[in-house]
């Protein structure tokens, strides 16, 4: 077992994983792994290279050779800042599709594990607790009602000045949930030893406090 502590935060799209992960890590002074960003970066690279999203081998090759880095300013792909680009709905949908490919997941697995460095790591994703960091001393499964998640995403996009349809967002989230929970490779599911937190009616601060309290008791 690794001596580096890790907290995993898994859950469906727009459940607030990224925000909670970032704030928990900040409170503890730990590193952050946004595993979804790696899949989004792979998807963006594939779209830029005009690869077929149905070509698993080609997408896996792109994942293996991904030229990415992370800094305080955000994610970089081939030395270009792409923080906003990877949050586009087209990229998110493509990421959800390619994340179902076993070859792509395998290509990114060790890259994700390499983020586990001292003093500790808070990792957010779909299979952090079930596949990537199975020995994590604290595993969180963060959920929220799909309609509330759609409303949160809608507000985020509007705040950024991005046009969006609440109805379309709801349909996209429902489709992604179905794809994520039914895929053959590492489906979205709570680890047997995970603590489920429903953030539907919790503030960000309350959710962060819950996670930190659980960590203090673990």
C-alpha positions, 0 to 999 in steps of 0.5 A: 500500500502506498504511504501517500494518502489519497481521498477519492471523489467519484460521481456523475457529471455535474455533481460538483466533484471538481469544486469539492475536490479543489476545495478539500485539497486546498484545505489539506494542502494536497495535490489535485487530480481531475481525471475527467480533464485527462479524458476531455484532453484526449477527446479534444486532441482527437477532435482536433486531429479529426480522428473518428470517435469510433476508432478505439485504437486510434483514440488510445494511441492519442491518449498514450501520446498526449502532450499535456500539463497542468498549472495554476492557470489550467490545463495545457495541450501541446503548450496551448491553454485549453481550460475553456475548450475542454469544458465545451459540451461537444468535448464533454460528450466526446469524452464520455464516449471514449471513456467507455473504451478499455484501451483508452482507460488503460492508456491513462491509468498509470498517468493518473496514478503518477499524481499520487505524491506527497503530502497527499492527493484528492482525486476526482472522477468516475472510477478513482475509488473502484479502479485507480486508487482502490486502497484509498483510506477515504472514498466519497461517492458524490451524487445529486438529482439530475435536474439539479445538476442540469440547473447547476451546469446551466448557471455555470455556462450562462455565467461564462456567457455560453449559450445553453438550453436547460432541456438539452443539458438535462437530456445530455446528462441523462444520456451520459449517466446511462453511458457511464453506469452501463459501460463494460469497462469501469462503470460508474458505481460506488466502491463497496467501502465508499461513503455516499454524499447527496449534495442536491440540497447542500452548499459547497461549504457544507459538502466540503465540511462533510468530506473533511470531517470524514477524513479527520475520523478515518 
